[in-house]
Amino acid sequence: MDWDAMLFQGWEGIVRTLLVGTLAYVVLVAFLRIAGKRSLAKLNAFDFVVTVALGSILASILLQESIALAEGATAIGLLLLLQFIVTYGSVHSATFARLIRAEPSLLARDGRFCSATMTQQRLTEDEIMGVVRSAGARDIAEVRFVILEADGTISVSLQQ
């Protein structure tokens, strides 16, 4: 095993990483500014996938010499364009929106768990109680409702 090659392969790779990394970052920021705030909002599963994929593309551009900056910029642009098409379609077509968006799910209401929904969403009482405690309640009886939002976050409303 060549330990030296694992730790340092030469200045050319470092210079490439610095140069391409800086340019890729500028391209990503510029494209995100053009695409708008929605691009990183994580409002639904598709938004989350785009956010993760953008990070993966940026890492690939930085670390894989076989990926040119132009190819990486094209991938970033394509991903943001596809996200725009999906969000545009969901805003302008209720049918398309129903196909794309997940609906919020009621997990607990008026101090009682909604067991069927919890089973469908693969959540346990212990997991929900962790979120309830984080919201400041000690018992499910103190809860007005618990909702699993479309973006995967859990909202809790406490009794007054």
Long-range contacts (C-beta under 8 A, 24 or more apart in sequence): 13-65, 16-65, 17-62, 17-63, 20-61, 20-62, 20-69, 21-61, 21-62, 23-69, 24-58, 24-61, 24-62, 24-69, 24-72, 24-73, 25-58, 27-69, 27-72, 27-73, 27-76, 28-54, 28-58, 28-76, 31-73, 31-76, 31-77, 31-80, 32-80, 34-80, 35-80, 35-83, 35-84, 38-83, 38-87, 39-80, 39-83, 42-151, 43-150, 43-151, 44-100, 44-101, 44-102, 44-150, 44-151, 45-102, 45-150, 45-151, 45-152, 46-83, 46-86, 46-87, 46-100, 47-83, 47-151, 48-151, 48-152, 50-79, 50-80, 50-83, 53-79, 54-79, 101-150, 102-150, 103-150, 104-147, 104-148, 104-149, 104-150, 105-147, 105-148, 106-145, 106-146, 106-147, 107-146, 107-147, 107-148, 107-154, 108-132, 108-140, 108-143, 108-145, 108-146, 109-144, 109-145, 109-146, 110-143, 110-144, 110-145, 111-139, 111-140, 111-141, 111-142, 111-143, 111-159, 112-140, 113-140, 117-148, 121-148, 123-148, 128-154, 131-156, 132-156
